[in-house]
Amino acid sequence: MRVDILIKRLNDEQASLAREALTRPQGKDGYDYGRVVGMYAGLEQAKNLINAILEEQETRNSNI
């Protein structure tokens, strides 16, 4: 799988979560809000980890 496609899918999922939380807040309780915030943060962490791994690989390759 290409990494740029993976990052795009993670961004798309984050945007979907944010839209859902903002467009349908009625009937949501604190648990639902916390769940969405946690999922959003988890996706952000996944993107950060992927970027860190890519940077590490680039650094290793440039030191060879």
Short mmCIF file of the C-alpha atoms (twelve columns), coordinates in Angstrom:
data_MODEL
# 
_entry.id   MODEL 
# 
loop_
_atom_site.group_PDB 
_atom_site.id 
_atom_site.type_symbol 
_atom_site.label_atom_id 
_atom_site.label_alt_id 
_atom_site.label_comp_id 
_atom_site.label_asym_id 
_atom_site.label_seq_id 
_atom_site.Cartn_x 
_atom_site.Cartn_y 
_atom_site.Cartn_z 
_atom_site.pdbx_PDB_model_num 
ATOM 1  C CA . MET A 1  0.000   0.000  0.000  1 
ATOM 2  C CA . ARG A 2  1.221   3.469  -0.798 1 
ATOM 3  C CA . VAL A 3  1.734   5.647  2.242  1 
ATOM 4  C CA . ASP A 4  0.182   8.741  0.660  1 
ATOM 5  C CA . ILE A 5  -3.052  6.811  0.125  1 
ATOM 6  C CA . LEU A 6  -2.998  5.636  3.744  1 
ATOM 7  C CA . ILE A 7  -2.483  9.195  5.033  1 
ATOM 8  C CA . LYS A 8  -5.291  10.455 2.787  1 
ATOM 9  C CA . ARG A 9  -7.679  7.808  4.139  1 
ATOM 10 C CA . LEU A 10 -6.774  8.746  7.723  1 
ATOM 11 C CA . ASN A 11 -7.391  12.432 6.907  1 
ATOM 12 C CA . ASP A 12 -10.716 11.564 5.300  1 
ATOM 13 C CA . GLU A 13 -11.784 9.560  8.358  1 
ATOM 14 C CA . GLN A 14 -10.819 12.443 10.669 1 
ATOM 15 C CA . ALA A 15 -12.831 14.879 8.584  1 
ATOM 16 C CA . SER A 16 -15.807 12.520 8.650  1 
ATOM 17 C CA . LEU A 17 -15.649 12.247 12.449 1 
ATOM 18 C CA . ALA A 18 -15.427 16.022 12.810 1 
ATOM 19 C CA . ARG A 19 -18.372 16.593 10.460 1 
ATOM 20 C CA . GLU A 20 -20.459 14.007 12.280 1 
ATOM 21 C CA . ALA A 21 -19.753 15.581 15.661 1 
ATOM 22 C CA . LEU A 22 -20.583 19.078 14.418 1 
ATOM 23 C CA . THR A 23 -23.594 18.352 12.225 1 
ATOM 24 C CA . ARG A 24 -25.424 15.958 14.513 1 
ATOM 25 C CA . PRO A 25 -24.696 17.041 18.087 1 
ATOM 26 C CA . GLN A 26 -28.315 16.634 19.192 1 
ATOM 27 C CA . GLY A 27 -28.844 13.720 21.516 1 
ATOM 28 C CA . LYS A 28 -25.146 13.209 22.014 1 
ATOM 29 C CA . ASP A 29 -23.934 12.800 25.541 1 
ATOM 30 C CA . GLY A 30 -20.499 13.243 27.043 1 
ATOM 31 C CA . TYR A 31 -19.588 9.655  26.255 1 
ATOM 32 C CA . ASP A 32 -20.297 10.049 22.535 1 
ATOM 33 C CA . TYR A 33 -18.350 13.301 22.408 1 
ATOM 34 C CA . GLY A 34 -15.413 11.688 24.225 1 
ATOM 35 C CA . ARG A 35 -15.505 8.718  21.867 1 
ATOM 36 C CA . VAL A 36 -15.314 10.935 18.781 1 
ATOM 37 C CA . VAL A 37 -12.568 13.089 20.281 1 
ATOM 38 C CA . GLY A 38 -10.596 9.971  21.203 1 
ATOM 39 C CA . MET A 39 -10.970 8.477  17.747 1 
ATOM 40 C CA . TYR A 40 -9.910  11.758 16.146 1 
ATOM 41 C CA . ALA A 41 -6.846  11.912 18.397 1 
ATOM 42 C CA . GLY A 42 -6.022  8.272  17.651 1 
ATOM 43 C CA . LEU A 43 -6.087  8.916  13.920 1 
ATOM 44 C CA . GLU A 44 -3.840  11.945 14.416 1 
ATOM 45 C CA . GLN A 45 -1.411  9.818  16.425 1 
ATOM 46 C CA . ALA A 46 -1.395  7.181  13.673 1 
ATOM 47 C CA . LYS A 47 -0.523  9.835  11.070 1 
ATOM 48 C CA . ASN A 48 2.241   11.211 13.309 1 
ATOM 49 C CA . LEU A 49 3.677   7.726  13.790 1 
ATOM 50 C CA . ILE A 50 3.656   7.010  10.062 1 
ATOM 51 C CA . ASN A 51 5.370   10.337 9.352  1 
ATOM 52 C CA . ALA A 52 7.985   9.656  12.047 1 
ATOM 53 C CA . ILE A 53 8.736   6.231  10.562 1 
ATOM 54 C CA . LEU A 54 9.089   7.742  7.090  1 
ATOM 55 C CA . GLU A 55 11.430  10.451 8.385  1 
ATOM 56 C CA . GLU A 56 13.501  7.818  10.177 1 
ATOM 57 C CA . GLN A 57 13.796  5.775  6.986  1 
ATOM 58 C CA . GLU A 58 14.820  8.858  5.004  1 
ATOM 59 C CA . THR A 59 17.473  9.692  7.591  1 
ATOM 60 C CA . ARG A 60 18.851  6.155  7.468  1 
ATOM 61 C CA . ASN A 61 18.906  6.181  3.679  1 
ATOM 62 C CA . SER A 62 20.686  9.534  3.528  1 
ATOM 63 C CA . ASN A 63 23.372  8.324  5.971  1 
ATOM 64 C CA . ILE A 64 24.289  5.350  3.774  1 
# 
